[in-house]
Amino acid sequence: MQLDEQLQQHVFSLPMELKAEVLDFVLFLEQKQERQAKEQLKALMSAVPASVNLADELIADRRQEAEKEQAEMDK
């Protein structure tokens, strides 16, 4: 028997008041998980522009270095 089936059986056997408490707690956990997932996504999305800017800066620096090297070689 799967864990979810076992949990359903145990919850089913509880008195109605306890079923309501269990379901309220499950709802709380689902909302908490959804809130955390949204916060993680927001953090990741805010990190993307910073990463792109850093990559652009690194590329620009590398181009400048390559241009300097080429200029020195052309002398």
Biopython code that builds the backbone (N, CA, C, O; Angstrom):
import numpy as np
from Bio.PDB.StructureBuilder import StructureBuilder

atoms = [
    (1, "MET", "N", (0.841, -1.176, 0.000)),
    (1, "MET", "CA", (0.000, 0.000, 0.000)),
    (1, "MET", "C", (0.891, 1.245, 0.000)),
    (1, "MET", "O", (1.876, 1.317, 0.735)),
    (2, "GLN", "N", (0.537, 2.201, -0.819)),
    (2, "GLN", "CA", (1.303, 3.441, -0.944)),
    (2, "GLN", "C", (1.079, 4.332, 0.281)),
    (2, "GLN", "O", (0.068, 4.225, 0.975)),
    (3, "LEU", "N", (2.044, 5.202, 0.520)),
    (3, "LEU", "CA", (1.963, 6.103, 1.668)),
    (3, "LEU", "C", (0.716, 6.970, 1.602)),
    (3, "LEU", "O", (0.031, 7.150, 2.609)),
    (4, "ASP", "N", (0.416, 7.508, 0.427)),
    (4, "ASP", "CA", (-0.768, 8.367, 0.320)),
    (4, "ASP", "C", (-2.053, 7.602, 0.623)),
    (4, "ASP", "O", (-2.984, 8.155, 1.209)),
    (5, "GLU", "N", (-2.105, 6.336, 0.227)),
    (5, "GLU", "CA", (-3.282, 5.512, 0.537)),
    (5, "GLU", "C", (-3.383, 5.254, 2.028)),
    (5, "GLU", "O", (-4.476, 5.277, 2.593)),
    (6, "GLN", "N", (-2.251, 5.008, 2.667)),
    (6, "GLN", "CA", (-2.249, 4.783, 4.113)),
    (6, "GLN", "C", (-2.708, 6.036, 4.855)),
    (6, "GLN", "O", (-3.486, 5.959, 5.805)),
    (7, "LEU", "N", (-2.217, 7.178, 4.410)),
    (7, "LEU", "CA", (-2.631, 8.430, 5.043)),
    (7, "LEU", "C", (-4.122, 8.679, 4.873)),
    (7, "LEU", "O", (-4.798, 9.112, 5.807)),
    (8, "GLN", "N", (-4.631, 8.404, 3.675)),
    (8, "GLN", "CA", (-6.067, 8.584, 3.431)),
    (8, "GLN", "C", (-6.885, 7.687, 4.346)),
    (8, "GLN", "O", (-7.907, 8.118, 4.879)),
    (9, "GLN", "N", (-6.455, 6.462, 4.533)),
    (9, "GLN", "CA", (-7.175, 5.545, 5.409)),
    (9, "GLN", "C", (-7.158, 6.034, 6.849)),
    (9, "GLN", "O", (-8.174, 5.984, 7.543)),
    (10, "HIS", "N", (-6.002, 6.505, 7.292)),
    (10, "HIS", "CA", (-5.916, 7.006, 8.666)),
    (10, "HIS", "C", (-6.785, 8.243, 8.853)),
    (10, "HIS", "O", (-7.488, 8.357, 9.858)),
    (11, "VAL", "N", (-6.747, 9.155, 7.916)),
    (11, "VAL", "CA", (-7.572, 10.357, 8.017)),
    (11, "VAL", "C", (-9.048, 9.980, 7.966)),
    (11, "VAL", "O", (-9.861, 10.542, 8.700)),
    (12, "PHE", "N", (-9.388, 9.046, 7.113)),
    (12, "PHE", "CA", (-10.784, 8.615, 6.997)),
    (12, "PHE", "C", (-11.304, 8.058, 8.317)),
    (12, "PHE", "O", (-12.477, 8.231, 8.648)),
    (13, "SER", "N", (-10.441, 7.395, 9.065)),
    (13, "SER", "CA", (-10.870, 6.770, 10.321)),
    (13, "SER", "C", (-10.947, 7.760, 11.487)),
    (13, "SER", "O", (-11.426, 7.402, 12.562)),
    (14, "LEU", "N", (-10.491, 8.979, 11.293)),
    (14, "LEU", "CA", (-10.525, 9.977, 12.358)),
    (14, "LEU", "C", (-11.927, 10.533, 12.556)),
    (14, "LEU", "O", (-12.748, 10.513, 11.639)),
    (15, "PRO", "N", (-12.195, 11.031, 13.765)),
    (15, "PRO", "CA", (-13.457, 11.752, 13.976)),
    (15, "PRO", "C", (-13.478, 13.021, 13.116)),
    (15, "PRO", "O", (-12.427, 13.533, 12.730)),
    (16, "MET", "N", (-14.662, 13.512, 12.826)),
    (16, "MET", "CA", (-14.840, 14.649, 11.920)),
    (16, "MET", "C", (-14.019, 15.862, 12.358)),
    (16, "MET", "O", (-13.424, 16.529, 11.512)),
    (17, "GLU", "N", (-13.972, 16.165, 13.663)),
    (17, "GLU", "CA", (-13.239, 17.340, 14.143)),
    (17, "GLU", "C", (-11.753, 17.220, 13.804)),
    (17, "GLU", "O", (-11.119, 18.191, 13.391)),
    (18, "LEU", "N", (-11.211, 16.019, 13.983)),
    (18, "LEU", "CA", (-9.797, 15.818, 13.690)),
    (18, "LEU", "C", (-9.534, 15.832, 12.183)),
    (18, "LEU", "O", (-8.482, 16.288, 11.735)),
    (19, "LYS", "N", (-10.491, 15.334, 11.408)),
    (19, "LYS", "CA", (-10.344, 15.399, 9.951)),
    (19, "LYS", "C", (-10.208, 16.855, 9.512)),
    (19, "LYS", "O", (-9.371, 17.190, 8.674)),
    (20, "ALA", "N", (-11.050, 17.713, 10.095)),
    (20, "ALA", "CA", (-11.009, 19.131, 9.746)),
    (20, "ALA", "C", (-9.654, 19.731, 10.116)),
    (20, "ALA", "O", (-9.103, 20.523, 9.352)),
    (21, "GLU", "N", (-9.120, 19.370, 11.260)),
    (21, "GLU", "CA", (-7.814, 19.881, 11.673)),
    (21, "GLU", "C", (-6.711, 19.410, 10.713)),
    (21, "GLU", "O", (-5.838, 20.183, 10.320)),
    (22, "VAL", "N", (-6.776, 18.135, 10.352)),
    (22, "VAL", "CA", (-5.773, 17.582, 9.430)),
    (22, "VAL", "C", (-5.856, 18.297, 8.087)),
    (22, "VAL", "O", (-4.833, 18.687, 7.523)),
    (23, "LEU", "N", (-7.058, 18.469, 7.580)),
    (23, "LEU", "CA", (-7.223, 19.131, 6.286)),
    (23, "LEU", "C", (-6.807, 20.594, 6.345)),
    (23, "LEU", "O", (-6.247, 21.119, 5.382)),
    (24, "ASP", "N", (-7.078, 21.259, 7.470)),
    (24, "ASP", "CA", (-6.613, 22.640, 7.634)),
    (24, "ASP", "C", (-5.082, 22.698, 7.612)),
    (24, "ASP", "O", (-4.495, 23.599, 7.012)),
    (25, "PHE", "N", (-4.451, 21.733, 8.266)),
    (25, "PHE", "CA", (-3.002, 21.704, 8.303)),
    (25, "PHE", "C", (-2.438, 21.413, 6.913)),
    (25, "PHE", "O", (-1.443, 22.014, 6.506)),
    (26, "VAL", "N", (-3.064, 20.506, 6.195)),
    (26, "VAL", "CA", (-2.617, 20.201, 4.829)),
    (26, "VAL", "C", (-2.745, 21.448, 3.959)),
    (26, "VAL", "O", (-1.851, 21.754, 3.170)),
    (27, "LEU", "N", (-3.845, 22.157, 4.101)),
    (27, "LEU", "CA", (-4.039, 23.393, 3.340)),
    (27, "LEU", "C", (-2.958, 24.415, 3.709)),
    (27, "LEU", "O", (-2.401, 25.074, 2.830)),
    (28, "PHE", "N", (-2.664, 24.545, 4.993)),
    (28, "PHE", "CA", (-1.608, 25.447, 5.440)),
    (28, "PHE", "C", (-0.273, 25.082, 4.793)),
    (28, "PHE", "O", (0.440, 25.960, 4.308)),
    (29, "LEU", "N", (0.070, 23.797, 4.783)),
    (29, "LEU", "CA", (1.334, 23.354, 4.197)),
    (29, "LEU", "C", (1.382, 23.627, 2.700)),
    (29, "LEU", "O", (2.416, 24.042, 2.176)),
    (30, "GLU", "N", (0.274, 23.398, 2.013)),
    (30, "GLU", "CA", (0.234, 23.669, 0.569)),
    (30, "GLU", "C", (0.430, 25.158, 0.296)),
    (30, "GLU", "O", (1.167, 25.531, -0.616)),
    (31, "GLN", "N", (-0.228, 26.007, 1.083)),
    (31, "GLN", "CA", (-0.089, 27.453, 0.889)),
    (31, "GLN", "C", (1.334, 27.904, 1.204)),
    (31, "GLN", "O", (1.887, 28.759, 0.512)),
    (32, "LYS", "N", (1.923, 27.328, 2.249)),
    (32, "LYS", "CA", (3.296, 27.672, 2.610)),
    (32, "LYS", "C", (4.257, 27.275, 1.492)),
    (32, "LYS", "O", (5.153, 28.040, 1.136)),
    (33, "GLN", "N", (4.067, 26.085, 0.944)),
    (33, "GLN", "CA", (4.931, 25.604, -0.140)),
    (33, "GLN", "C", (4.774, 26.492, -1.371)),
    (33, "GLN", "O", (5.761, 26.818, -2.031)),
    (34, "GLU", "N", (3.552, 26.882, -1.679)),
    (34, "GLU", "CA", (3.306, 27.750, -2.837)),
    (34, "GLU", "C", (3.964, 29.118, -2.630)),
    (34, "GLU", "O", (4.548, 29.675, -3.561)),
    (35, "ARG", "N", (3.871, 29.652, -1.425)),
    (35, "ARG", "CA", (4.479, 30.943, -1.108)),
    (35, "ARG", "C", (6.005, 30.855, -1.242)),
    (35, "ARG", "O", (6.639, 31.751, -1.800)),
    (36, "GLN", "N", (6.585, 29.769, -0.726)),
    (36, "GLN", "CA", (8.031, 29.590, -0.826)),
    (36, "GLN", "C", (8.475, 29.440, -2.278)),
    (36, "GLN", "O", (9.509, 29.977, -2.676)),
    (37, "ALA", "N", (7.686, 28.707, -3.067)),
    (37, "ALA", "CA", (8.022, 28.524, -4.480)),
    (37, "ALA", "C", (7.984, 29.867, -5.210)),
    (37, "ALA", "O", (8.838, 30.137, -6.054)),
    (38, "LYS", "N", (7.001, 30.708, -4.891)),
    (38, "LYS", "CA", (6.913, 32.031, -5.515)),
    (38, "LYS", "C", (8.096, 32.896, -5.117)),
    (38, "LYS", "O", (8.642, 33.623, -5.948)),
    (39, "GLU", "N", (8.500, 32.825, -3.844)),
    (39, "GLU", "CA", (9.641, 33.612, -3.385)),
    (39, "GLU", "C", (10.933, 33.152, -4.062)),
    (39, "GLU", "O", (11.772, 33.974, -4.430)),
    (40, "GLN", "N", (11.089, 31.841, -4.224)),
    (40, "GLN", "CA", (12.278, 31.318, -4.895)),
    (40, "GLN", "C", (12.305, 31.747, -6.354)),
    (40, "GLN", "O", (13.351, 32.137, -6.871)),
    (41, "LEU", "N", (11.163, 31.676, -7.013)),
    (41, "LEU", "CA", (11.085, 32.091, -8.410)),
    (41, "LEU", "C", (11.405, 33.585, -8.548)),
    (41, "LEU", "O", (12.120, 33.997, -9.462)),
    (42, "LYS", "N", (10.867, 34.379, -7.630)),
    (42, "LYS", "CA", (11.135, 35.819, -7.655)),
    (42, "LYS", "C", (12.627, 36.084, -7.471)),
    (42, "LYS", "O", (13.195, 36.933, -8.158)),
    (43, "ALA", "N", (13.262, 35.365, -6.553)),
    (43, "ALA", "CA", (14.699, 35.540, -6.323)),
    (43, "ALA", "C", (15.495, 35.142, -7.561)),
    (43, "ALA", "O", (16.445, 35.826, -7.942)),
    (44, "LEU", "N", (15.106, 34.039, -8.184)),
    (44, "LEU", "CA", (15.807, 33.603, -9.395)),
    (44, "LEU", "C", (15.635, 34.608, -10.527)),
    (44, "LEU", "O", (16.581, 34.913, -11.254)),
    (45, "MET", "N", (14.425, 35.114, -10.664)),
    (45, "MET", "CA", (14.163, 36.064, -11.743)),
    (45, "MET", "C", (14.923, 37.363, -11.521)),
    (45, "MET", "O", (15.354, 37.997, -12.484)),
    (46, "SER", "N", (15.094, 37.767, -10.271)),
    (46, "SER", "CA", (15.845, 38.990, -10.013)),
    (46, "SER", "C", (17.342, 38.756, -10.202)),
    (46, "SER", "O", (18.091, 39.700, -10.454)),
    (47, "ALA", "N", (17.778, 37.513, -10.083)),
    (47, "ALA", "CA", (19.201, 37.206, -10.260)),
    (47, "ALA", "C", (19.594, 37.156, -11.731)),
    (47, "ALA", "O", (20.761, 37.360, -12.065)),
    (48, "VAL", "N", (18.645, 36.890, -12.604)),
    (48, "VAL", "CA", (18.951, 36.754, -14.035)),
    (48, "VAL", "C", (19.517, 38.052, -14.615)),
    (48, "VAL", "O", (20.566, 38.011, -15.259)),
    (49, "PRO", "N", (18.862, 39.206, -14.414)),
    (49, "PRO", "CA", (19.450, 40.434, -14.986)),
    (49, "PRO", "C", (20.850, 40.718, -14.444)),
    (49, "PRO", "O", (21.721, 41.177, -15.184)),
    (50, "ALA", "N", (21.067, 40.450, -13.167)),
    (50, "ALA", "CA", (22.405, 40.675, -12.592)),
    (50, "ALA", "C", (23.421, 39.764, -13.262)),
    (50, "ALA", "O", (24.542, 40.189, -13.540)),
    (51, "SER", "N", (23.050, 38.531, -13.521)),
    (51, "SER", "CA", (23.955, 37.595, -14.188)),
    (51, "SER", "C", (24.239, 38.033, -15.615)),
    (51, "SER", "O", (25.373, 37.941, -16.084)),
    (52, "VAL", "N", (23.217, 38.507, -16.299)),
    (52, "VAL", "CA", (23.400, 38.978, -17.672)),
    (52, "VAL", "C", (24.317, 40.193, -17.687)),
    (52, "VAL", "O", (25.197, 40.300, -18.541)),
    (53, "ASN", "N", (24.111, 41.114, -16.740)),
    (53, "ASN", "CA", (24.976, 42.300, -16.674)),
    (53, "ASN", "C", (26.418, 41.903, -16.402)),
    (53, "ASN", "O", (27.337, 42.446, -17.015)),
    (54, "LEU", "N", (26.622, 40.976, -15.503)),
    (54, "LEU", "CA", (27.974, 40.516, -15.205)),
    (54, "LEU", "C", (28.605, 39.869, -16.434)),
    (54, "LEU", "O", (29.772, 40.116, -16.738)),
    (55, "ALA", "N", (27.846, 39.054, -17.132)),
    (55, "ALA", "CA", (28.352, 38.405, -18.344)),
    (55, "ALA", "C", (28.710, 39.453, -19.395)),
    (55, "ALA", "O", (29.746, 39.350, -20.051)),
    (56, "ASP", "N", (27.858, 40.451, -19.552)),
    (56, "ASP", "CA", (28.147, 41.526, -20.508)),
    (56, "ASP", "C", (29.437, 42.257, -20.145)),
    (56, "ASP", "O", (30.253, 42.567, -21.013)),
    (57, "GLU", "N", (29.610, 42.525, -18.855)),
    (57, "GLU", "CA", (30.831, 43.208, -18.406)),
    (57, "GLU", "C", (32.066, 42.349, -18.675)),
    (57, "GLU", "O", (33.093, 42.856, -19.127)),
    (58, "LEU", "N", (31.964, 41.067, -18.401)),
    (58, "LEU", "CA", (33.093, 40.170, -18.636)),
    (58, "LEU", "C", (33.438, 40.088, -20.126)),
    (58, "LEU", "O", (34.610, 40.063, -20.500)),
    (59, "ILE", "N", (32.413, 40.046, -20.961)),
    (59, "ILE", "CA", (32.631, 39.987, -22.408)),
    (59, "ILE", "C", (33.291, 41.282, -22.882)),
    (59, "ILE", "O", (34.224, 41.253, -23.685)),
    (60, "ALA", "N", (32.802, 42.412, -22.382)),
    (60, "ALA", "CA", (33.384, 43.700, -22.771)),
    (60, "ALA", "C", (34.842, 43.787, -22.329)),
    (60, "ALA", "O", (35.696, 44.252, -23.084)),
    (61, "ASP", "N", (35.125, 43.341, -21.109)),
    (61, "ASP", "CA", (36.517, 43.348, -20.626)),
    (61, "ASP", "C", (37.403, 42.471, -21.504)),
    (61, "ASP", "O", (38.518, 42.850, -21.861)),
    (62, "ARG", "N", (36.893, 41.308, -21.840)),
    (62, "ARG", "CA", (37.684, 40.386, -22.676)),
    (62, "ARG", "C", (37.934, 40.975, -24.058)),
    (62, "ARG", "O", (39.017, 40.812, -24.619)),
    (63, "ARG", "N", (36.936, 41.657, -24.605)),
    (63, "ARG", "CA", (37.118, 42.303, -25.915)),
    (63, "ARG", "C", (38.188, 43.395, -25.846)),
    (63, "ARG", "O", (39.034, 43.518, -26.732)),
    (64, "GLN", "N", (38.126, 44.188, -24.758)),
    (64, "GLN", "CA", (39.133, 45.237, -24.595)),
    (64, "GLN", "C", (40.531, 44.637, -24.489)),
    (64, "GLN", "O", (41.475, 45.148, -25.092)),
    (65, "GLU", "N", (40.665, 43.568, -23.732)),
    (65, "GLU", "CA", (41.962, 42.902, -23.606)),
    (65, "GLU", "C", (42.441, 42.378, -24.957)),
    (65, "GLU", "O", (43.611, 42.518, -25.313)),
    (66, "ALA", "N", (41.524, 41.778, -25.697)),
    (66, "ALA", "CA", (41.888, 41.243, -27.008)),
    (66, "ALA", "C", (42.298, 42.369, -27.957)),
    (66, "ALA", "O", (43.246, 42.213, -28.726)),
    (67, "GLU", "N", (41.587, 43.510, -27.910)),
    (67, "GLU", "CA", (41.934, 44.646, -28.753)),
    (67, "GLU", "C", (43.304, 45.195, -28.386)),
    (67, "GLU", "O", (44.090, 45.548, -29.265)),
    (68, "LYS", "N", (43.596, 45.270, -27.072)),
    (68, "LYS", "CA", (44.911, 45.742, -26.635)),
    (68, "LYS", "C", (46.007, 44.799, -27.107)),
    (68, "LYS", "O", (47.049, 45.241, -27.591)),
    (69, "GLU", "N", (45.771, 43.509, -26.966)),
    (69, "GLU", "CA", (46.751, 42.522, -27.427)),
    (69, "GLU", "C", (46.979, 42.639, -28.932)),
    (69, "GLU", "O", (48.112, 42.556, -29.406)),
    (70, "GLN", "N", (45.900, 42.832, -29.668)),
    (70, "GLN", "CA", (46.019, 42.953, -31.127)),
    (70, "GLN", "C", (46.771, 44.220, -31.483)),
    (70, "GLN", "O", (47.595, 44.217, -32.398)),
    (71, "ALA", "N", (46.493, 45.311, -30.764)),
    (71, "ALA", "CA", (47.184, 46.569, -31.040)),
    (71, "ALA", "C", (48.669, 46.439, -30.759)),
    (71, "ALA", "O", (49.489, 46.968, -31.509)),
    (72, "GLU", "N", (49.025, 45.747, -29.696)),
    (72, "GLU", "CA", (50.436, 45.542, -29.376)),
    (72, "GLU", "C", (51.104, 44.667, -30.423)),
    (72, "GLU", "O", (52.267, 44.887, -30.762)),
    (73, "MET", "N", (50.393, 43.691, -30.931)),
    (73, "MET", "CA", (50.961, 42.806, -31.954)),
    (73, "MET", "C", (51.145, 43.549, -33.283)),
    (73, "MET", "O", (52.060, 43.241, -34.047)),
    (74, "ASP", "N", (50.275, 44.526, -33.556)),
    (74, "ASP", "CA", (50.350, 45.288, -34.793)),
    (74, "ASP", "C", (51.494, 46.298, -34.791)),
    (74, "ASP", "O", (51.878, 46.783, -35.855)),
    (75, "LYS", "N", (52.040, 46.623, -33.643)),
    (75, "LYS", "CA", (53.128, 47.612, -33.571)),
    (75, "LYS", "C", (54.379, 47.116, -34.182)),
    (75, "LYS", "O", (55.382, 47.829, -34.200)),
]
sb = StructureBuilder()
sb.init_structure("model")
sb.init_model(0)
sb.init_chain("A")
sb.init_seg("    ")
for serial, (resi, resn, name, xyz) in enumerate(atoms, 1):
    if name == "N":
        sb.init_residue(resn, " ", resi, " ")
    sb.init_atom(name, np.array(xyz, "f"), 0.0, 1.0, " ", f" {name:<3s}", serial, name[0])
structure = sb.get_structure()
